[in-house]
Amino acid sequence: MNYFTKKLDLKTSQEYNCFLEIKEVTGTGTLNAVSFYNSSDTSVTNNQGQFIDSFSSSFTNLEAGKTYNSLITTRNSFENTDVSLRTFASFAVGQSGSVTFRLSLIENTSLTAENFVYEPYQATTTQIALPEGQFAAKISDTIKDQFRIAYNESDGNYHLYLDKNVGKVVLDGSDDENWKLDTISPGTDIRQFSVLFGGIDTNNSGLLPTLFSDYFQGVIWNNSWLKNNTVTPYKYGNSSGLRLYSNQFEDVNALKAWLSTHNTIVYYQFETPQTIDIGKVQMPLTYYPITNVSTDCPLLPIIEVAYYRDFKTTIETMQEDIASNTSRIETLEEQLQSQATTISNLENRVTALEPTQTESEVVEQ
């Protein structure tokens, strides 16, 4: 089997030091730590990798607890590259074995297997405690809840928000569930039940169902007619809810009795999305020269991160701007002082030129 490392933030036409740490190794075979391949290799579906070199060794040449390294060079372009490394173990007829290892890529090519020291990934995690009764869910790629960190101007802190697009209802056949038997479809024993509870999006113009259930198949309304054991959004007047199609139940009482022992969860799209402020959150730390952002959330999220590409350079640029502005302020102050002196001198000269009263009288005479 091929094991691929996702595309890494590497430089093109650059030599990297690849370190192979062996934890355990037994038997015979070959470990291809880094295997060169290109788009002509039909066994690879991810197109070409980032390296033009390979790094491999037989099991018999590897020793548990030892580290090995090789210098490998990246391609001159990553335009058609989807992955970084291709790694696999291969066994000829009659061979068998097991190997546990770790790979590290480092730009420093002066390091050797003897002086290499593995530095664990410096991770920071943000624990999310949802309010009681809240949840995060996904019905489709477009109908899903999303977490978002944003600056809150009211208290000057970053807050974690949950943008809710998915609601949940648990149908248990209780008295407050106003189930109705609408019709029995002509020529079939499928019955149509409906219940109203509000807040559900009943816009069924899309091609995908807007809800999901554990006991019934969620479908769009146009496809639900005459389909057994399906559930679809339903609107009656200004109210919304669900419509259920099934031949299991003769009437409402039979349906509610079944629901009482088969509590049915239905996730649906909110008619109006909601935003929940979960509270202040500590911003994750960043590390030089590379910061990886990831999540183990099963929602297949898209993560948007705002960051400084080079924080040190950013600070230096800011300091240069401050020094430049300070110099400009000092120059302006000097110019203002010079102008003030000039104005003062002009005022003195004007005062000296003004005639006294006696001189004025002499002139008039």
Salt bridges, closest charged atoms under 4 A:
GLU21 OE2 - ARG102 NE 3.01
ASP41 OD2 - ARG86 NH1 3.08
GLU63 OE1 - LYS66 NZ 3.63
GLU107 OE2 - LYS11 NZ 2.90
ASP141 OD1 - LYS138 NZ 2.99
ASP145 OD2 - LYS164 NZ 2.79
ASP155 OD2 - HIS159 NE2 2.71
ASP163 OD2 - ARG148 NE 2.97
ASP182 OD2 - ARG243 NE 3.68
GLU250 OE1 - ARG191 NH2 2.94
ASP277 OD1 - HIS159 ND1 3.00
